[in-house]
């Protein structure tokens, strides 16, 4: 069940949310999941597709920002250098990154038989968080078939959140974490959107700060911050690579508002893309037109990125039911904590 901050009278910022309050408010963006939950196996794959076409042929402009680099992603180097994304984005657990990358490569070759033959190779893009406490990560349970199932499940509708897909075994601030999403509506030459999807698995127990100032106590032992968060930002505002990197950087403000200090052992990584400019792999012109946002208007996107990231993390926790995983390890639900607080009033 998807539960959001609005269900609990909480507000993140001042900009209005989109109709779905999800990354899929950006036209064309699709999200799908494959969930594995069987005994000590609690993991999965989440797919984000910038559009429904052939991404290798019609790439989207993109950028990334590493807030803290304790992570094992694939594909960020080329995104940073060339400023484009040419496969779907897959999120999974730390030890399944290679498997998901192989699935993306096979899918790209199936759609584009010239890859590695008469044209260049392909850059698969995979992000991860470590779900080891709640999942038997050494079992290497994720297969290429699971990655393909997440891709096949991708659709433009509401985004399922919480204990689903890559978020199945994740924890956040000592509570159950997972997949969360939010969006902001922006008026720039018409109605446009910025949407965020997070894989939340970070935050020291006891450090969480709600928008109303409360600090929930998950009653977990004091431990070092060793988690991670993957943040995917999408917008239909036309932006070039440098602008996208600036927007991605502001996701850090969103997680800082929640009380995170980006600990030594945390992999906090943001990937941002715009559907407003497509890059043709087979372009033959010497000069190509590019539409870009007037930089004097970019504060709107900065605010949207911070607000939607903060809300997406909270939505990931609120949508996540209480969870018992590997070896009986338990994570409480933030939604249950808020309900208990309301009943005590």
Residue pairs with C-beta under 8 A, 6 or more apart in sequence:
1 162
1 319
1 321
2 158
2 159
2 160
2 161
2 162
2 315
2 319
3 162
3 315
3 318
3 319
3 335
4 21
4 182
4 311
4 314
4 315
4 318
4 319
5 11
5 12
5 211
5 311
5 314
5 315
5 318
6 21
7 318
8 318
8 335
8 338
10 210
10 211
10 212
10 314
11 211
12 182
12 211
12 257
12 307
12 308
12 310
12 311
12 314
13 184
13 303
13 306
13 307
13 310
13 311
14 303
14 307
15 184
15 185
15 186
15 300
15 303
15 304
15 307
16 184
16 185
17 182
17 183
17 184
17 185
17 311
18 25
18 183
18 184
18 185
18 193
18 195
19 25
20 157
20 158
20 159
20 183
21 181
21 182
21 183
21 311
21 315
22 31
22 158
22 159
22 181
22 182
22 183
22 195
22 197
23 29
23 31
23 48
23 159
23 181
23 183
23 195
23 196
23 197
23 232
23 234
24 30
24 31
24 156
24 157
24 158
24 159
24 181
24 195
25 183
25 185
25 193
25 195
26 183
26 193
26 194
26 195
26 234
26 235
26 236
26 275
27 193
27 236
27 275
28 50
28 51
28 52
28 156
28 236
28 275
29 48
29 49
29 50
29 51
29 156
29 195
29 234
29 275
30 47
30 48
30 49
30 51
30 52
30 154
30 155
30 156
31 46
31 47
31 48
31 49
31 154
31 155
31 159
31 181
31 197
32 46
32 47
32 49
32 149
32 150
32 151
32 152
32 153
32 154
32 155
32 165
33 44
33 45
33 46
33 47
33 150
33 153
33 160
33 164
33 165
33 166
33 179
34 44
34 45
34 146
34 147
34 149
34 150
34 153
34 165
35 44
35 163
35 164
35 165
35 168
36 42
36 43
36 44
36 141
36 142
36 146
36 168
37 163
37 168
40 135
40 136
40 139
40 325
40 326
40 327
41 135
41 136
41 139
41 141
42 131
42 134
42 135
42 168
42 169
42 323
42 325
42 326
43 92
43 93
43 96
43 131
43 135
43 137
43 141
43 142
43 166
43 168
43 169
44 92
44 142
44 146
44 150
44 164
44 165
44 166
44 167
44 168
44 169
45 90
45 91
45 92
45 96
45 100
45 142
45 146
45 147
45 149
45 150
45 165
45 166
46 90
46 91
46 92
46 150
46 164
46 165
46 166
46 167
46 179
46 197
46 199
47 88
47 89
47 90
47 91
47 147
47 150
47 151
47 153
47 154
48 88
48 89
48 90
48 91
48 154
48 197
48 232
48 234
49 55
49 88
49 89
49 151
49 154
50 60
50 85
50 88
50 89
50 234
50 273
50 275
51 58
51 60
51 275
51 278
52 156
54 111
54 112
55 85
55 86
55 87
55 88
55 108
56 86
56 87
56 108
56 111
56 112
56 115
56 122
56 281
57 112
57 280
57 281
57 282
58 278
58 279
58 280
58 281
59 84
59 85
59 86
59 278
59 279
59 281
60 84
60 85
60 273
60 274
60 275
60 277
60 278
60 279
61 83
61 84
61 239
61 240
61 241
61 244
61 273
61 274
61 276
61 277
61 279
62 79
62 83
62 84
62 85
62 241
62 244
62 271
62 272
62 273
62 274
63 79
63 80
63 83
63 241
63 242
63 244
63 245
63 247
63 248
63 271
63 272
63 273
64 76
64 79
64 80
64 245
64 248
64 269
64 270
64 271
64 272
65 245
65 248
65 249
65 251
65 252
65 269
65 270
65 272
66 76
66 268
66 269
67 251
67 252
67 255
67 262
67 268
67 269
67 270
68 262
68 263
68 264
68 266
68 267
68 268
69 267
69 269
70 228
70 264
70 265
70 266
70 267
71 127
71 128
71 228
71 230
71 267
71 268
71 269
72 94
72 97
72 128
72 267
73 97
73 125
73 126
73 127
73 128
73 269
74 97
74 98
74 101
74 124
74 125
74 126
75 87
75 101
75 123
75 124
75 125
75 126
76 125
76 269
76 271
78 123
79 85
79 123
79 125
79 271
83 240
83 241
83 244
84 279
85 125
85 271
85 273
86 108
86 122
86 123
86 281
87 104
87 107
87 108
87 122
87 123
87 124
87 125
88 104
88 107
88 125
88 151
88 154
89 125
89 126
89 127
89 232
89 271
90 100
90 101
90 103
90 104
90 124
90 125
90 126
90 127
90 147
90 150
90 151
91 126
91 127
91 128
91 129
91 165
91 166
91 199
91 230
91 232
92 99
92 100
92 126
92 127
92 128
92 142
92 147
92 166
93 128
93 129
93 130
93 131
93 132
93 135
93 137
93 142
93 166
93 169
94 128
94 129
94 130
94 131
94 132
94 137
95 137
95 138
95 140
96 128
96 140
96 141
96 142
97 126
97 127
97 128
99 140
99 142
99 143
99 144
99 147
100 124
100 126
100 142
100 144
100 147
101 124
101 126
102 124
102 144
103 144
103 147
103 148
103 151
104 122
104 124
104 125
104 126
104 147
105 122
105 124
106 144
107 148
107 151
108 115
108 122
108 124
109 115
109 116
109 122
112 119
112 122
115 121
115 122
116 122
119 281
125 271
127 199
127 230
127 232
127 269
127 271
128 166
128 228
128 230
128 267
129 166
129 170
129 199
129 201
129 202
129 227
129 228
129 229
129 230
129 267
130 137
130 201
130 226
130 227
130 228
131 137
131 168
131 169
131 170
131 201
132 169
133 169
133 171
133 325
133 326
133 329
134 168
134 169
134 170
134 171
134 323
134 325
134 326
134 329
134 331
135 141
135 168
135 169
135 325
135 326
136 326
150 165
159 179
159 181
159 197
160 179
161 167
161 178
161 179
161 180
161 181
161 315
161 316
161 319
161 320
162 176
162 178
162 179
162 180
162 316
162 318
162 319
162 320
162 321
163 176
163 178
163 319
163 320
163 321
163 323
164 178
164 179
165 179
166 179
166 199
167 177
167 178
167 179
167 180
167 199
167 200
167 316
167 320
168 178
169 325
169 326
170 176
170 177
170 178
170 199
170 200
170 201
170 316
171 177
171 201
171 227
171 331
172 178
172 200
172 201
172 202
172 203
172 208
172 227
172 313
172 316
172 317
173 202
173 203
173 204
173 205
173 206
173 207
173 208
173 216
173 218
173 258
173 259
173 317
174 203
174 204
174 205
174 206
174 208
174 218
174 219
174 220
174 331
174 332
175 208
175 216
175 218
175 317
175 320
175 331
175 332
175 333
175 334
175 337
176 317
176 320
176 321
176 322
176 323
176 331
176 332
176 333
176 334
177 200
177 201
177 202
177 227
177 313
177 316
177 317
177 320
177 331
178 199
178 200
178 316
178 317
178 319
178 320
179 197
179 198
179 199
179 200
179 316
179 319
180 197
180 198
180 200
180 311
180 312
180 313
180 314
180 315
180 316
180 317
180 319
181 195
181 196
181 197
181 198
181 312
181 315
182 195
182 196
182 307
182 308
182 309
182 311
182 312
182 315
183 193
183 194
183 195
183 196
183 308
184 193
184 194
184 195
184 303
184 304
184 307
184 308
185 191
185 192
185 193
186 192
186 193
186 194
186 235
186 237
186 300
186 301
186 304
188 237
188 293
188 297
188 300
192 235
192 236
192 237
193 235
193 236
194 233
194 234
194 235
194 237
194 247
194 301
194 304
194 305
194 308
195 233
195 234
195 235
195 308
196 231
196 232
196 233
196 234
196 251
196 254
196 305
196 308
196 309
196 311
196 312
197 231
197 232
197 234
197 312
198 229
198 230
198 231
198 232
198 309
198 312
198 313
198 316
199 228
199 229
199 230
199 316
200 229
200 312
200 313
200 316
200 317
201 227
201 228
201 229
202 225
202 227
202 228
202 229
202 255
202 260
202 263
202 266
202 268
203 225
203 227
203 258
203 259
203 260
204 223
204 224
204 225
204 260
204 261
204 263
205 218
205 220
205 221
205 222
205 223
206 215
206 217
206 218
206 220
206 222
207 215
207 225
207 259
207 260
207 261
208 215
208 216
208 218
208 258
208 259
208 334
209 215
209 257
209 258
209 259
210 216
210 314
211 257
211 310
211 314
214 341
215 259
216 334
216 337
216 338
217 337
218 331
218 332
218 337
219 332
224 263
224 264
224 265
225 260
225 261
225 263
225 264
225 265
225 266
226 263
226 265
226 266
227 263
227 265
227 266
228 266
228 267
228 268
228 269
229 255
229 266
229 267
229 268
229 269
229 313
230 269
230 271
231 248
231 251
231 254
231 255
231 268
231 269
231 270
231 271
231 309
231 312
232 270
232 271
232 272
232 273
233 247
233 248
233 251
233 270
233 271
233 272
233 273
233 305
233 308
233 309
234 272
234 273
234 274
234 275
235 247
235 272
235 273
235 274
235 275
235 276
235 301
236 274
236 275
236 276
237 274
237 276
237 293
237 301
238 274
238 276
238 277
238 290
238 291
238 292
238 293
239 247
239 274
239 276
239 277
239 292
239 293
239 301
240 277
240 290
240 292
243 292
243 293
243 295
243 298
244 272
244 273
244 274
245 272
246 298
246 302
247 272
247 298
247 301
247 302
247 305
248 270
248 271
248 272
248 305
249 270
250 301
250 302
250 303
250 305
250 306
250 309
251 270
251 272
251 305
251 306
251 309
252 262
252 268
252 270
253 302
253 305
253 306
253 309
254 305
254 306
254 307
254 308
254 309
254 310
254 311
254 312
254 313
255 262
255 268
255 309
255 310
255 313
256 262
257 306
257 310
258 310
258 313
258 314
260 266
260 268
262 268
272 305
276 291
277 290
277 291
277 292
280 288
293 301
314 334
317 333
317 334
317 335
318 333
318 334
318 335
318 338
319 335
320 331
320 333
320 334
320 335
321 333
321 335
322 330
322 331
322 332
322 333
322 336
323 330
323 331
323 333
324 330
324 331
325 331
